[in-house]
Amino acid sequence: MTAADRARAADWLGRLWARGCRFLGTERAIMGGAMTWVSERNLVAAISNGGGFGVIACGSMNPAQLDAEIAATQALTTKPFGVNLITLHPALMELIDVCTRRHVSHVVLAGALPPAPAVARVKQSGAKLLCFAPALSIVKKLVRMGADAIVIEGMEAGGHIGPVATSVLAQEILPHVNDVPVFVAGGIGHGAAIASYLEMGASGVQLGTRFVCAHESIAHPKFKQAFIRAAARDAVPSVQLDPRFPVIPVRALANDGTRAFMEKQRDVVERFTKGALSQKDAQLEIEHFWVGALRRAVIDGDVASGSVMAGQSVGMVTREQSTKDILDELVAQAVDALDSRTGATHGREGERAAAVRSRAEA
């Protein structure tokens, strides 16, 4: 690739994700996934300072804790970043108020369909609202409710997952949604995939697993080493043994804890069958098994029995790098991919199509 070819490919990338960059207020339309215990002030600020868009994972924080985390992040960056709030959090409205007082520019509501009052509270604050959607019908509902952008995340992602692959969601949703930006997530670890989803109509992407081993990530060294050693097939979803006791699938690296969870389910089902447990108590035992397990893995380094949540892109995590280097590498890969699609001439037809799309979205 000549310097001129590379410049043209880089310009093409800029056109493809221009809408996402404008929406986020960033140089690069790459969002950091909100990973509990990992996506805190240091990594979030590093992603934003690197030209991407960091997102604080509120998780189970109370309002005072979130307030402190936002303030600490603002002390590390002047660039835009967002806050991810779980819609089922009992203090959701208070958490939104914290974001408002701290002038957070973007709020992400995740976990379930957001309640209308929460949507209204975010909109009244002046912040931009992003919501997760697992299907086209939900996208349309969320847009009607007031979502300013949508994130679609496939089952290749780490943590809690749905049943549909990212590539299928992208085909189902991207051709039919033009009124708001759509960001694609789940299993993305290489710039070539970023380029592909942008060409399909995405305004940007979200990556989580790829940033776990950033130098700025506070994840325990043993947690990072588990990622570096892992292959894609090692990141597996949790298994439900009995339909009477639903298990929300979580993708994580298989370990002793994974196997112990299977044994726990067998034991609970057996005791329930013998009448030693009520169905409610049995369900609670299963649900409580992983309580604290993610923190044990991320913070304490217990990668044997803790929950090592990871997406299937973990196989592309091969070393520790600075967050800026990760972002630069992803962009370079995307530029290479765009150039290789069309050869040294950069594909005048593709360039014209990108220009038309950029004007239409302006």
Secondary structure by P-SEA (a helix, b strand, c coil): ccaaaaaaaaaaaaaaaaaaaaaacccccbbbccccccccaaaaaaaaaacbbbbbccccccaaaaaaaaaaaaaacccbbbbbbcccccaaaaaaaaaaaacccbbbbccccccaaaaaaaaaacbbbbbbbccaaaaaaaaaacccbbbbbccccccccccccaaaaaaacccccccbbbbbbcccccaaaaaaaaaaccccccccccccccccccccaaaaaaaaaccccccccccccccccccccccccccaaaaaaaaaaaaaaaaaaaccccaaaaaaaaaaccccccccccccccccccccccccccccccccccaaaaaaaaaaaaaaaaaaaccccccaaaaaaaaaaaaaac
